[in-house]
Amino acid sequence: MKATDKTHSLLIAHSQKVLMAVHALKSGAEAWQRGDRESMARFVGEVANLEKEADSIRRSVTQELSRSQLAHSFTELFRRLVHQTDDVADTAKRAGEYLLIIKDLLLPPSFKSDIVKMVSMSQEAMANLAEAIHCLSEPSEHRIELAGQISDLEEAVDDIEFKVQQEASSLQLDTWSAIIFWRLIMTASHITDCIEDAADELLAYEEREL
């Protein structure tokens, strides 16, 4: 196997592991929405385990890049790509931790629904990123299209975040609950920010290929 093929295989494996982590977070958020604490805790634990596995693959990518014969510009670009993608799993893990802390907080159903929507859109965006990484060696048109879809999803998540922030100002929460709830909202939104950052690295790759 050529060095580039091995690096690409590792990038694919890493992106799939991160996608699984975001999917587990979505399942955890849905369990939280329906009041199933046991399932929520199980899914949040799964996110944490998948984040560790993704981190291990990220280190393998970094090691492979350090001894590859790729041009320095591509080596650094792929290094940034895997780190940006890994940030997605880190952020998903943090969002899951906030879900565990806030699990007993009484919130209007619409707030829980909006947070689930944010995480669902994050999963869709991460699926697009994983697909773009998978077809890295193919013509660029599809990857550019996927990057555009990721950008649209990031904007949609930002819109929901703004809506929730506006409506949350009327909630009667104690200071500690308010802090954790705001952190959950911002962290859930930040997942798609990280995905878009990784997609931007792919666009940089396209520019180098032109």
Secondary structure, DSSP 8 states (H G I E B T S, - for coil): --HHHHHHHHHHHHHHHHHHHHHHHHHHHHHHHTT-HHHHHHHHHHHHHHHHHHHHHHHHHHHHHHT--S-HHHHHHHHHHHHHHHHHHHHHHHHHHHHHHHTT----HHHHHHHHHHHHHHHHHHHHHHHHHHTTTS-SHHHHHHHHHHHHHHHHHHHHHHHHHHHHTT----HHHHHHHHHHHHHHHHHHHHHHHHHHHHHHHHHHH-
